Amino acid sequence: MNCQIEKRLGMKNLIKSKLELLIELGQLMELVLEQLMELLIEELMEELMELVLGQLKELELLYFDAFIPIEFNASSVYYIQKHQMDSF
């Protein structure tokens, strides 16, 4: 009788320790996933910033190409827009 009780207690403790290990493993996996997500977000943000800067440079070129000189003066140059910039 005592032998069966000891076996059951031993199994219970074994199962409990394995469950605790599984819980710790789950928590570690959660931390790793969070760190991976942060790294992925940082990398995606860098790529997005590069794309945005590229688009801004293209927009800047388009904006300055939209002006044509119409009159030269000793102190300044006057420009007139080729296209309406309202669409921006």
HTML snippet that shows the backbone in 3Dmol.js (N, CA, C, O; Angstrom):
<script src="https://3Dmol.org/build/3Dmol-min.js"></script>
<div id="view" style="width:600px;height:400px;position:relative"></div>
<script>
const pdb = `
ATOM      1  N   MET A   1       0.831  -1.193   0.000  1.00  0.00           N
ATOM      2  CA  MET A   1       0.000   0.000   0.000  1.00  0.00           C
ATOM      3  C   MET A   1       0.876   1.258   0.000  1.00  0.00           C
ATOM      4  O   MET A   1       0.661   2.170  -0.799  1.00  0.00           O
ATOM      5  N   ASN A   2       1.839   1.299   0.880  1.00  0.00           N
ATOM      6  CA  ASN A   2       2.747   2.453   0.948  1.00  0.00           C
ATOM      7  C   ASN A   2       3.532   2.604  -0.350  1.00  0.00           C
ATOM      8  O   ASN A   2       3.831   3.718  -0.781  1.00  0.00           O
ATOM      9  N   CYS A   3       3.858   1.482  -0.962  1.00  0.00           N
ATOM     10  CA  CYS A   3       4.607   1.499  -2.209  1.00  0.00           C
ATOM     11  C   CYS A   3       3.793   2.164  -3.313  1.00  0.00           C
ATOM     12  O   CYS A   3       4.335   2.936  -4.105  1.00  0.00           O
ATOM     13  N   GLN A   4       2.506   1.870  -3.370  1.00  0.00           N
ATOM     14  CA  GLN A   4       1.628   2.485  -4.380  1.00  0.00           C
ATOM     15  C   GLN A   4       1.477   3.986  -4.144  1.00  0.00           C
ATOM     16  O   GLN A   4       1.463   4.775  -5.088  1.00  0.00           O
ATOM     17  N   ILE A   5       1.367   4.364  -2.887  1.00  0.00           N
ATOM     18  CA  ILE A   5       1.242   5.784  -2.548  1.00  0.00           C
ATOM     19  C   ILE A   5       2.516   6.512  -2.945  1.00  0.00           C
ATOM     20  O   ILE A   5       2.460   7.609  -3.500  1.00  0.00           O
ATOM     21  N   GLU A   6       3.663   5.907  -2.661  1.00  0.00           N
ATOM     22  CA  GLU A   6       4.936   6.517  -3.021  1.00  0.00           C
ATOM     23  C   GLU A   6       5.064   6.646  -4.543  1.00  0.00           C
ATOM     24  O   GLU A   6       5.553   7.660  -5.041  1.00  0.00           O
ATOM     25  N   LYS A   7       4.628   5.623  -5.279  1.00  0.00           N
ATOM     26  CA  LYS A   7       4.681   5.681  -6.744  1.00  0.00           C
ATOM     27  C   LYS A   7       3.792   6.806  -7.273  1.00  0.00           C
ATOM     28  O   LYS A   7       4.174   7.562  -8.166  1.00  0.00           O
ATOM     29  N   ARG A   8       2.597   6.889  -6.690  1.00  0.00           N
ATOM     30  CA  ARG A   8       1.677   7.956  -7.130  1.00  0.00           C
ATOM     31  C   ARG A   8       2.242   9.336  -6.817  1.00  0.00           C
ATOM     32  O   ARG A   8       2.163  10.248  -7.641  1.00  0.00           O
ATOM     33  N   LEU A   9       2.817   9.488  -5.613  1.00  0.00           N
ATOM     34  CA  LEU A   9       3.422  10.774  -5.255  1.00  0.00           C
ATOM     35  C   LEU A   9       4.600  11.087  -6.174  1.00  0.00           C
ATOM     36  O   LEU A   9       4.790  12.229  -6.595  1.00  0.00           O
ATOM     37  N   GLY A  10       5.382  10.060  -6.475  1.00  0.00           N
ATOM     38  CA  GLY A  10       6.511  10.253  -7.375  1.00  0.00           C
ATOM     39  C   GLY A  10       6.038  10.661  -8.758  1.00  0.00           C
ATOM     40  O   GLY A  10       6.612  11.568  -9.362  1.00  0.00           O
ATOM     41  N   MET A  11       5.007  10.012  -9.267  1.00  0.00           N
ATOM     42  CA  MET A  11       4.446  10.364 -10.581  1.00  0.00           C
ATOM     43  C   MET A  11       3.856  11.769 -10.553  1.00  0.00           C
ATOM     44  O   MET A  11       4.005  12.543 -11.499  1.00  0.00           O
ATOM     45  N   LYS A  12       3.187  12.080  -9.455  1.00  0.00           N
ATOM     46  CA  LYS A  12       2.588  13.404  -9.326  1.00  0.00           C
ATOM     47  C   LYS A  12       3.672  14.476  -9.351  1.00  0.00           C
ATOM     48  O   LYS A  12       3.535  15.487 -10.040  1.00  0.00           O
ATOM     49  N   ASN A  13       4.752  14.255  -8.596  1.00  0.00           N
ATOM     50  CA  ASN A  13       5.860  15.222  -8.575  1.00  0.00           C
ATOM     51  C   ASN A  13       6.548  15.315  -9.932  1.00  0.00           C
ATOM     52  O   ASN A  13       6.934  16.400 -10.365  1.00  0.00           O
ATOM     53  N   LEU A  14       6.699  14.177 -10.601  1.00  0.00           N
ATOM     54  CA  LEU A  14       7.308  14.167 -11.929  1.00  0.00           C
ATOM     55  C   LEU A  14       6.459  14.958 -12.921  1.00  0.00           C
ATOM     56  O   LEU A  14       6.973  15.772 -13.688  1.00  0.00           O
ATOM     57  N   ILE A  15       5.163  14.705 -12.892  1.00  0.00           N
ATOM     58  CA  ILE A  15       4.247  15.426 -13.792  1.00  0.00           C
ATOM     59  C   ILE A  15       4.257  16.916 -13.468  1.00  0.00           C
ATOM     60  O   ILE A  15       4.258  17.755 -14.369  1.00  0.00           O
ATOM     61  N   LYS A  16       4.263  17.240 -12.172  1.00  0.00           N
ATOM     62  CA  LYS A  16       4.279  18.649 -11.764  1.00  0.00           C
ATOM     63  C   LYS A  16       5.558  19.335 -12.249  1.00  0.00           C
ATOM     64  O   LYS A  16       5.504  20.452 -12.764  1.00  0.00           O
ATOM     65  N   SER A  17       6.694  18.680 -12.090  1.00  0.00           N
ATOM     66  CA  SER A  17       7.952  19.294 -12.516  1.00  0.00           C
ATOM     67  C   SER A  17       8.004  19.444 -14.040  1.00  0.00           C
ATOM     68  O   SER A  17       8.525  20.437 -14.548  1.00  0.00           O
ATOM     69  N   LYS A  18       7.467  18.465 -14.763  1.00  0.00           N
ATOM     70  CA  LYS A  18       7.431  18.569 -16.227  1.00  0.00           C
ATOM     71  C   LYS A  18       6.506  19.699 -16.672  1.00  0.00           C
ATOM     72  O   LYS A  18       6.817  20.419 -17.622  1.00  0.00           O
ATOM     73  N   LEU A  19       5.379  19.857 -15.993  1.00  0.00           N
ATOM     74  CA  LEU A  19       4.471  20.964 -16.316  1.00  0.00           C
ATOM     75  C   LEU A  19       5.133  22.312 -16.037  1.00  0.00           C
ATOM     76  O   LEU A  19       4.977  23.259 -16.809  1.00  0.00           O
ATOM     77  N   GLU A  20       5.868  22.392 -14.936  1.00  0.00           N
ATOM     78  CA  GLU A  20       6.571  23.635 -14.619  1.00  0.00           C
ATOM     79  C   GLU A  20       7.619  23.945 -15.690  1.00  0.00           C
ATOM     80  O   GLU A  20       7.777  25.096 -16.095  1.00  0.00           O
ATOM     81  N   LEU A  21       8.327  22.920 -16.141  1.00  0.00           N
ATOM     82  CA  LEU A  21       9.307  23.108 -17.207  1.00  0.00           C
ATOM     83  C   LEU A  21       8.634  23.549 -18.498  1.00  0.00           C
ATOM     84  O   LEU A  21       9.152  24.415 -19.204  1.00  0.00           O
ATOM     85  N   LEU A  22       7.496  22.967 -18.809  1.00  0.00           N
ATOM     86  CA  LEU A  22       6.761  23.368 -20.015  1.00  0.00           C
ATOM     87  C   LEU A  22       6.299  24.818 -19.921  1.00  0.00           C
ATOM     88  O   LEU A  22       6.338  25.554 -20.907  1.00  0.00           O
ATOM     89  N   ILE A  23       5.868  25.215 -18.748  1.00  0.00           N
ATOM     90  CA  ILE A  23       5.436  26.603 -18.549  1.00  0.00           C
ATOM     91  C   ILE A  23       6.629  27.548 -18.743  1.00  0.00           C
ATOM     92  O   ILE A  23       6.514  28.577 -19.408  1.00  0.00           O
ATOM     93  N   GLU A  24       7.784  27.183 -18.148  1.00  0.00           N
ATOM     94  CA  GLU A  24       8.979  28.012 -18.322  1.00  0.00           C
ATOM     95  C   GLU A  24       9.401  28.065 -19.784  1.00  0.00           C
ATOM     96  O   GLU A  24       9.783  29.123 -20.284  1.00  0.00           O
ATOM     97  N   LEU A  25       9.335  26.936 -20.467  1.00  0.00           N
ATOM     98  CA  LEU A  25       9.681  26.898 -21.883  1.00  0.00           C
ATOM     99  C   LEU A  25       8.745  27.792 -22.687  1.00  0.00           C
ATOM    100  O   LEU A  25       9.190  28.514 -23.580  1.00  0.00           O
ATOM    101  N   GLY A  26       7.467  27.747 -22.380  1.00  0.00           N
ATOM    102  CA  GLY A  26       6.496  28.616 -23.051  1.00  0.00           C
ATOM    103  C   GLY A  26       6.797  30.085 -22.822  1.00  0.00           C
ATOM    104  O   GLY A  26       6.691  30.897 -23.741  1.00  0.00           O
ATOM    105  N   GLN A  27       7.173  30.428 -21.596  1.00  0.00           N
ATOM    106  CA  GLN A  27       7.510  31.818 -21.290  1.00  0.00           C
ATOM    107  C   GLN A  27       8.765  32.259 -22.038  1.00  0.00           C
ATOM    108  O   GLN A  27       8.827  33.378 -22.547  1.00  0.00           O
ATOM    109  N   LEU A  28       9.768  31.373 -22.103  1.00  0.00           N
ATOM    110  CA  LEU A  28      10.989  31.695 -22.853  1.00  0.00           C
ATOM    111  C   LEU A  28      10.684  31.859 -24.338  1.00  0.00           C
ATOM    112  O   LEU A  28      11.204  32.764 -24.990  1.00  0.00           O
ATOM    113  N   MET A  29       9.848  30.987 -24.861  1.00  0.00           N
ATOM    114  CA  MET A  29       9.476  31.100 -26.272  1.00  0.00           C
ATOM    115  C   MET A  29       8.744  32.411 -26.535  1.00  0.00           C
ATOM    116  O   MET A  29       8.950  33.044 -27.570  1.00  0.00           O
ATOM    117  N   GLU A  30       7.908  32.808 -25.619  1.00  0.00           N
ATOM    118  CA  GLU A  30       7.189  34.081 -25.754  1.00  0.00           C
ATOM    119  C   GLU A  30       8.171  35.254 -25.789  1.00  0.00           C
ATOM    120  O   GLU A  30       8.016  36.168 -26.599  1.00  0.00           O
ATOM    121  N   LEU A  31       9.184  35.232 -24.910  1.00  0.00           N
ATOM    122  CA  LEU A  31      10.194  36.290 -24.900  1.00  0.00           C
ATOM    123  C   LEU A  31      10.982  36.317 -26.207  1.00  0.00           C
ATOM    124  O   LEU A  31      11.249  37.386 -26.757  1.00  0.00           O
ATOM    125  N   VAL A  32      11.351  35.135 -26.699  1.00  0.00           N
ATOM    126  CA  VAL A  32      12.094  35.061 -27.958  1.00  0.00           C
ATOM    127  C   VAL A  32      11.246  35.615 -29.101  1.00  0.00           C
ATOM    128  O   VAL A  32      11.742  36.370 -29.936  1.00  0.00           O
ATOM    129  N   LEU A  33       9.973  35.241 -29.138  1.00  0.00           N
ATOM    130  CA  LEU A  33       9.080  35.749 -30.179  1.00  0.00           C
ATOM    131  C   LEU A  33       8.933  37.261 -30.104  1.00  0.00           C
ATOM    132  O   LEU A  33       8.923  37.934 -31.134  1.00  0.00           O
ATOM    133  N   GLU A  34       8.820  37.798 -28.902  1.00  0.00           N
ATOM    134  CA  GLU A  34       8.719  39.252 -28.741  1.00  0.00           C
ATOM    135  C   GLU A  34       9.968  39.941 -29.279  1.00  0.00           C
ATOM    136  O   GLU A  34       9.873  40.955 -29.970  1.00  0.00           O
ATOM    137  N   GLN A  35      11.150  39.385 -28.960  1.00  0.00           N
ATOM    138  CA  GLN A  35      12.395  39.985 -29.444  1.00  0.00           C
ATOM    139  C   GLN A  35      12.501  39.883 -30.956  1.00  0.00           C
ATOM    140  O   GLN A  35      12.947  40.824 -31.613  1.00  0.00           O
ATOM    141  N   LEU A  36      12.095  38.746 -31.514  1.00  0.00           N
ATOM    142  CA  LEU A  36      12.112  38.597 -32.967  1.00  0.00           C
ATOM    143  C   LEU A  36      11.174  39.585 -33.633  1.00  0.00           C
ATOM    144  O   LEU A  36      11.506  40.162 -34.668  1.00  0.00           O
ATOM    145  N   MET A  37      10.010  39.782 -33.047  1.00  0.00           N
ATOM    146  CA  MET A  37       9.058  40.746 -33.600  1.00  0.00           C
ATOM    147  C   MET A  37       9.627  42.161 -33.549  1.00  0.00           C
ATOM    148  O   MET A  37       9.468  42.932 -34.496  1.00  0.00           O
ATOM    149  N   GLU A  38      10.291  42.503 -32.442  1.00  0.00           N
ATOM    150  CA  GLU A  38      10.898  43.831 -32.339  1.00  0.00           C
ATOM    151  C   GLU A  38      11.960  44.025 -33.413  1.00  0.00           C
ATOM    152  O   GLU A  38      12.020  45.077 -34.050  1.00  0.00           O
ATOM    153  N   LEU A  39      12.805  43.002 -33.614  1.00  0.00           N
ATOM    154  CA  LEU A  39      13.834  43.093 -34.651  1.00  0.00           C
ATOM    155  C   LEU A  39      13.216  43.212 -36.035  1.00  0.00           C
ATOM    156  O   LEU A  39      13.682  43.991 -36.866  1.00  0.00           O
ATOM    157  N   LEU A  40      12.165  42.438 -36.279  1.00  0.00           N
ATOM    158  CA  LEU A  40      11.489  42.487 -37.570  1.00  0.00           C
ATOM    159  C   LEU A  40      10.864  43.850 -37.801  1.00  0.00           C
ATOM    160  O   LEU A  40      10.948  44.399 -38.899  1.00  0.00           O
ATOM    161  N   ILE A  41      10.239  44.395 -36.770  1.00  0.00           N
ATOM    162  CA  ILE A  41       9.624  45.721 -36.885  1.00  0.00           C
ATOM    163  C   ILE A  41      10.689  46.778 -37.159  1.00  0.00           C
ATOM    164  O   ILE A  41      10.491  47.661 -37.994  1.00  0.00           O
ATOM    165  N   GLU A  42      11.832  46.687 -36.448  1.00  0.00           N
ATOM    166  CA  GLU A  42      12.912  47.652 -36.693  1.00  0.00           C
ATOM    167  C   GLU A  42      13.407  47.560 -38.131  1.00  0.00           C
ATOM    168  O   GLU A  42      13.620  48.577 -38.791  1.00  0.00           O
ATOM    169  N   GLU A  43      13.586  46.331 -38.607  1.00  0.00           N
ATOM    170  CA  GLU A  43      14.076  46.140 -39.976  1.00  0.00           C
ATOM    171  C   GLU A  43      13.069  46.664 -40.991  1.00  0.00           C
ATOM    172  O   GLU A  43      13.442  47.317 -41.966  1.00  0.00           O
ATOM    173  N   LEU A  44      11.793  46.376 -40.758  1.00  0.00           N
ATOM    174  CA  LEU A  44      10.755  46.859 -41.669  1.00  0.00           C
ATOM    175  C   LEU A  44      10.662  48.379 -41.643  1.00  0.00           C
ATOM    176  O   LEU A  44      10.446  49.006 -42.680  1.00  0.00           O
ATOM    177  N   MET A  45      10.824  48.974 -40.466  1.00  0.00           N
ATOM    178  CA  MET A  45      10.781  50.433 -40.364  1.00  0.00           C
ATOM    179  C   MET A  45      11.945  51.062 -41.132  1.00  0.00           C
ATOM    180  O   MET A  45      11.782  52.091 -41.788  1.00  0.00           O
ATOM    181  N   GLU A  46      13.124  50.431 -41.044  1.00  0.00           N
ATOM    182  CA  GLU A  46      14.278  50.952 -41.791  1.00  0.00           C
ATOM    183  C   GLU A  46      14.010  50.893 -43.293  1.00  0.00           C
ATOM    184  O   GLU A  46      14.288  51.848 -44.018  1.00  0.00           O
ATOM    185  N   GLU A  47      13.465  49.760 -43.756  1.00  0.00           N
ATOM    186  CA  GLU A  47      13.153  49.623 -45.180  1.00  0.00           C
ATOM    187  C   GLU A  47      12.095  50.635 -45.605  1.00  0.00           C
ATOM    188  O   GLU A  47      12.187  51.232 -46.678  1.00  0.00           O
ATOM    189  N   LEU A  48      11.094  50.821 -44.755  1.00  0.00           N
ATOM    190  CA  LEU A  48      10.039  51.782 -45.053  1.00  0.00           C
ATOM    191  C   LEU A  48      10.592  53.199 -45.125  1.00  0.00           C
ATOM    192  O   LEU A  48      10.213  53.974 -46.004  1.00  0.00           O
ATOM    193  N   MET A  49      11.496  53.541 -44.192  1.00  0.00           N
ATOM    194  CA  MET A  49      12.099  54.874 -44.211  1.00  0.00           C
ATOM    195  C   MET A  49      12.912  55.079 -45.484  1.00  0.00           C
ATOM    196  O   MET A  49      12.891  56.164 -46.064  1.00  0.00           O
ATOM    197  N   GLU A  50      13.630  54.043 -45.923  1.00  0.00           N
ATOM    198  CA  GLU A  50      14.392  54.156 -47.168  1.00  0.00           C
ATOM    199  C   GLU A  50      13.450  54.393 -48.350  1.00  0.00           C
ATOM    200  O   GLU A  50      13.730  55.215 -49.222  1.00  0.00           O
ATOM    201  N   LEU A  51      12.333  53.665 -48.367  1.00  0.00           N
ATOM    202  CA  LEU A  51      11.358  53.855 -49.445  1.00  0.00           C
ATOM    203  C   LEU A  51      10.755  55.253 -49.407  1.00  0.00           C
ATOM    204  O   LEU A  51      10.606  55.901 -50.443  1.00  0.00           O
ATOM    205  N   VAL A  52      10.412  55.712 -48.219  1.00  0.00           N
ATOM    206  CA  VAL A  52       9.814  57.039 -48.075  1.00  0.00           C
ATOM    207  C   VAL A  52      10.805  58.108 -48.503  1.00  0.00           C
ATOM    208  O   VAL A  52      10.441  59.048 -49.209  1.00  0.00           O
ATOM    209  N   LEU A  53      12.062  57.971 -48.078  1.00  0.00           N
ATOM    210  CA  LEU A  53      13.068  58.963 -48.480  1.00  0.00           C
ATOM    211  C   LEU A  53      13.262  58.961 -49.988  1.00  0.00           C
ATOM    212  O   LEU A  53      13.418  60.020 -50.594  1.00  0.00           O
ATOM    213  N   GLY A  54      13.254  57.779 -50.599  1.00  0.00           N
ATOM    214  CA  GLY A  54      13.358  57.702 -52.053  1.00  0.00           C
ATOM    215  C   GLY A  54      12.195  58.397 -52.729  1.00  0.00           C
ATOM    216  O   GLY A  54      12.378  59.129 -53.701  1.00  0.00           O
ATOM    217  N   GLN A  55      10.988  58.166 -52.209  1.00  0.00           N
ATOM    218  CA  GLN A  55       9.806  58.809 -52.776  1.00  0.00           C
ATOM    219  C   GLN A  55       9.849  60.321 -52.585  1.00  0.00           C
ATOM    220  O   GLN A  55       9.451  61.075 -53.473  1.00  0.00           O
ATOM    221  N   LEU A  56      10.335  60.763 -51.422  1.00  0.00           N
ATOM    222  CA  LEU A  56      10.444  62.205 -51.180  1.00  0.00           C
ATOM    223  C   LEU A  56      11.438  62.848 -52.138  1.00  0.00           C
ATOM    224  O   LEU A  56      11.211  63.953 -52.631  1.00  0.00           O
ATOM    225  N   LYS A  57      12.542  62.150 -52.400  1.00  0.00           N
ATOM    226  CA  LYS A  57      13.515  62.698 -53.351  1.00  0.00           C
ATOM    227  C   LYS A  57      12.903  62.797 -54.743  1.00  0.00           C
ATOM    228  O   LYS A  57      13.111  63.784 -55.450  1.00  0.00           O
ATOM    229  N   GLU A  58      12.146  61.768 -55.137  1.00  0.00           N
ATOM    230  CA  GLU A  58      11.485  61.816 -56.440  1.00  0.00           C
ATOM    231  C   GLU A  58      10.461  62.944 -56.489  1.00  0.00           C
ATOM    232  O   GLU A  58      10.366  63.662 -57.484  1.00  0.00           O
ATOM    233  N   LEU A  59       9.699  63.096 -55.413  1.00  0.00           N
ATOM    234  CA  LEU A  59       8.712  64.175 -55.343  1.00  0.00           C
ATOM    235  C   LEU A  59       9.398  65.533 -55.420  1.00  0.00           C
ATOM    236  O   LEU A  59       8.912  66.444 -56.091  1.00  0.00           O
ATOM    237  N   GLU A  60      10.524  65.663 -54.733  1.00  0.00           N
ATOM    238  CA  GLU A  60      11.267  66.922 -54.745  1.00  0.00           C
ATOM    239  C   GLU A  60      11.715  67.247 -56.170  1.00  0.00           C
ATOM    240  O   GLU A  60      11.599  68.385 -56.623  1.00  0.00           O
ATOM    241  N   LEU A  61      12.226  66.238 -56.866  1.00  0.00           N
ATOM    242  CA  LEU A  61      12.646  66.458 -58.255  1.00  0.00           C
ATOM    243  C   LEU A  61      11.463  66.844 -59.127  1.00  0.00           C
ATOM    244  O   LEU A  61      11.570  67.747 -59.957  1.00  0.00           O
ATOM    245  N   LEU A  62      10.331  66.164 -58.943  1.00  0.00           N
ATOM    246  CA  LEU A  62       9.140  66.494 -59.722  1.00  0.00           C
ATOM    247  C   LEU A  62       8.666  67.908 -59.417  1.00  0.00           C
ATOM    248  O   LEU A  62       8.257  68.650 -60.310  1.00  0.00           O
ATOM    249  N   TYR A  63       8.729  68.267 -58.131  1.00  0.00           N
ATOM    250  CA  TYR A  63       8.276  69.601 -57.729  1.00  0.00           C
ATOM    251  C   TYR A  63       9.134  70.678 -58.382  1.00  0.00           C
ATOM    252  O   TYR A  63       8.600  71.642 -58.931  1.00  0.00           O
ATOM    253  N   PHE A  64      10.452  70.528 -58.330  1.00  0.00           N
ATOM    254  CA  PHE A  64      11.323  71.544 -58.917  1.00  0.00           C
ATOM    255  C   PHE A  64      11.279  71.535 -60.438  1.00  0.00           C
ATOM    256  O   PHE A  64      11.505  72.566 -61.071  1.00  0.00           O
ATOM    257  N   ASP A  65      10.986  70.372 -61.031  1.00  0.00           N
ATOM    258  CA  ASP A  65      10.829  70.316 -62.484  1.00  0.00           C
ATOM    259  C   ASP A  65       9.526  70.970 -62.933  1.00  0.00           C
ATOM    260  O   ASP A  65       9.368  71.301 -64.108  1.00  0.00           O
ATOM    261  N   ALA A  66       8.591  71.156 -61.999  1.00  0.00           N
ATOM    262  CA  ALA A  66       7.296  71.733 -62.349  1.00  0.00           C
ATOM    263  C   ALA A  66       7.379  73.249 -62.540  1.00  0.00           C
ATOM    264  O   ALA A  66       6.427  73.862 -63.021  1.00  0.00           O
ATOM    265  N   PHE A  67       8.492  73.848 -62.172  1.00  0.00           N
ATOM    266  CA  PHE A  67       8.670  75.292 -62.335  1.00  0.00           C
ATOM    267  C   PHE A  67       9.555  75.571 -63.549  1.00  0.00           C
ATOM    268  O   PHE A  67      10.540  74.872 -63.790  1.00  0.00           O
ATOM    269  N   ILE A  68       9.191  76.594 -64.299  1.00  0.00           N
ATOM    270  CA  ILE A  68      10.048  77.007 -65.424  1.00  0.00           C
ATOM    271  C   ILE A  68      10.385  78.489 -65.263  1.00  0.00           C
ATOM    272  O   ILE A  68       9.521  79.272 -64.867  1.00  0.00           O
ATOM    273  N   PRO A  69      11.611  78.886 -65.558  1.00  0.00           N
ATOM    274  CA  PRO A  69      11.957  80.313 -65.424  1.00  0.00           C
ATOM    275  C   PRO A  69      11.258  81.125 -66.505  1.00  0.00           C
ATOM    276  O   PRO A  69      11.233  80.725 -67.669  1.00  0.00           O
ATOM    277  N   ILE A  70      10.688  82.270 -66.121  1.00  0.00           N
ATOM    278  CA  ILE A  70      10.032  83.114 -67.126  1.00  0.00           C
ATOM    279  C   ILE A  70      10.692  84.483 -67.269  1.00  0.00           C
ATOM    280  O   ILE A  70      10.563  85.124 -68.312  1.00  0.00           O
ATOM    281  N   GLU A  71      11.386  84.930 -66.251  1.00  0.00           N
ATOM    282  CA  GLU A  71      12.003  86.246 -66.336  1.00  0.00           C
ATOM    283  C   GLU A  71      13.246  86.279 -65.458  1.00  0.00           C
ATOM    284  O   GLU A  71      13.212  85.844 -64.306  1.00  0.00           O
ATOM    285  N   PHE A  72      14.324  86.785 -65.993  1.00  0.00           N
ATOM    286  CA  PHE A  72      15.554  86.889 -65.218  1.00  0.00           C
ATOM    287  C   PHE A  72      15.751  88.339 -64.823  1.00  0.00           C
ATOM    288  O   PHE A  72      15.578  89.256 -65.627  1.00  0.00           O
ATOM    289  N   ASN A  73      16.106  88.516 -63.609  1.00  0.00           N
ATOM    290  CA  ASN A  73      16.323  89.836 -63.055  1.00  0.00           C
ATOM    291  C   ASN A  73      17.713  89.825 -62.411  1.00  0.00           C
ATOM    292  O   ASN A  73      18.242  88.754 -62.113  1.00  0.00           O
ATOM    293  N   ALA A  74      18.300  90.982 -62.196  1.00  0.00           N
ATOM    294  CA  ALA A  74      19.624  91.038 -61.581  1.00  0.00           C
ATOM    295  C   ALA A  74      19.606  90.477 -60.164  1.00  0.00           C
ATOM    296  O   ALA A  74      20.605  89.915 -59.717  1.00  0.00           O
ATOM    297  N   SER A  75      18.502  90.617 -59.457  1.00  0.00           N
ATOM    298  CA  SER A  75      18.461  90.172 -58.063  1.00  0.00           C
ATOM    299  C   SER A  75      17.742  88.848 -57.847  1.00  0.00           C
ATOM    300  O   SER A  75      17.947  88.211 -56.814  1.00  0.00           O
ATOM    301  N   SER A  76      16.906  88.413 -58.787  1.00  0.00           N
ATOM    302  CA  SER A  76      16.149  87.186 -58.538  1.00  0.00           C
ATOM    303  C   SER A  76      15.665  86.547 -59.831  1.00  0.00           C
ATOM    304  O   SER A  76      15.754  87.144 -60.904  1.00  0.00           O
ATOM    305  N   VAL A  77      15.171  85.367 -59.719  1.00  0.00           N
ATOM    306  CA  VAL A  77      14.576  84.645 -60.840  1.00  0.00           C
ATOM    307  C   VAL A  77      13.132  84.334 -60.458  1.00  0.00           C
ATOM    308  O   VAL A  77      12.858  83.859 -59.356  1.00  0.00           O
ATOM    309  N   TYR A  78      12.213  84.610 -61.385  1.00  0.00           N
ATOM    310  CA  TYR A  78      10.817  84.338 -61.119  1.00  0.00           C
ATOM    311  C   TYR A  78      10.405  83.040 -61.805  1.00  0.00           C
ATOM    312  O   TYR A  78      10.819  82.738 -62.925  1.00  0.00           O
ATOM    313  N   TYR A  79       9.610  82.318 -61.120  1.00  0.00           N
ATOM    314  CA  TYR A  79       9.179  81.023 -61.655  1.00  0.00           C
ATOM    315  C   TYR A  79       7.663  80.960 -61.743  1.00  0.00           C
ATOM    316  O   TYR A  79       6.951  81.592 -60.962  1.00  0.00           O
ATOM    317  N   ILE A  80       7.199  80.209 -62.681  1.00  0.00           N
ATOM    318  CA  ILE A  80       5.767  79.954 -62.785  1.00  0.00           C
ATOM    319  C   ILE A  80       5.593  78.437 -62.837  1.00  0.00           C
ATOM    320  O   ILE A  80       6.403  77.734 -63.440  1.00  0.00           O
ATOM    321  N   GLN A  81       4.572  77.956 -62.225  1.00  0.00           N
ATOM    322  CA  GLN A  81       4.338  76.519 -62.188  1.00  0.00           C
ATOM    323  C   GLN A  81       3.805  76.027 -63.520  1.00  0.00           C
ATOM    324  O   GLN A  81       2.983  76.692 -64.150  1.00  0.00           O
ATOM    325  N   LYS A  82       4.271  74.870 -63.947  1.00  0.00           N
ATOM    326  CA  LYS A  82       3.720  74.231 -65.140  1.00  0.00           C
ATOM    327  C   LYS A  82       2.358  73.606 -64.803  1.00  0.00           C
ATOM    328  O   LYS A  82       1.405  73.696 -65.577  1.00  0.00           O
ATOM    329  N   HIS A  83       2.297  72.972 -63.627  1.00  0.00           N
ATOM    330  CA  HIS A  83       1.086  72.243 -63.239  1.00  0.00           C
ATOM    331  C   HIS A  83       0.595  72.730 -61.886  1.00  0.00           C
ATOM    332  O   HIS A  83       1.367  73.255 -61.083  1.00  0.00           O
ATOM    333  N   GLN A  84      -0.665  72.553 -61.650  1.00  0.00           N
ATOM    334  CA  GLN A  84      -1.230  72.904 -60.347  1.00  0.00           C
ATOM    335  C   GLN A  84      -0.703  71.918 -59.305  1.00  0.00           C
ATOM    336  O   GLN A  84      -0.679  70.712 -59.548  1.00  0.00           O
ATOM    337  N   MET A  85      -0.289  72.418 -58.172  1.00  0.00           N
ATOM    338  CA  MET A  85       0.243  71.554 -57.127  1.00  0.00           C
ATOM    339  C   MET A  85      -0.857  71.153 -56.137  1.00  0.00           C
ATOM    340  O   MET A  85      -0.567  70.537 -55.111  1.00  0.00           O
ATOM    341  N   ASP A  86      -2.102  71.492 -56.431  1.00  0.00           N
ATOM    342  CA  ASP A  86      -3.206  71.147 -55.533  1.00  0.00           C
ATOM    343  C   ASP A  86      -3.368  69.640 -55.379  1.00  0.00           C
ATOM    344  O   ASP A  86      -3.867  69.161 -54.361  1.00  0.00           O
ATOM    345  N   SER A  87      -2.946  68.904 -56.394  1.00  0.00           N
ATOM    346  CA  SER A  87      -3.126  67.459 -56.318  1.00  0.00           C
ATOM    347  C   SER A  87      -2.245  66.830 -55.257  1.00  0.00           C
ATOM    348  O   SER A  87      -2.494  65.700 -54.837  1.00  0.00           O
ATOM    349  N   PHE A  88      -1.210  67.550 -54.814  1.00  0.00           N
ATOM    350  CA  PHE A  88      -0.354  67.016 -53.758  1.00  0.00           C
ATOM    351  C   PHE A  88      -1.001  67.312 -52.444  1.00  0.00           C
ATOM    352  O   PHE A  88      -0.461  66.957 -51.397  1.00  0.00           O
TER     353      PHE A  88
END
`;
const viewer = $3Dmol.createViewer("view");
viewer.addModel(pdb, "pdb");
viewer.setStyle({}, {cartoon: {color: "spectrum"}});
viewer.zoomTo();
viewer.render();
</script>
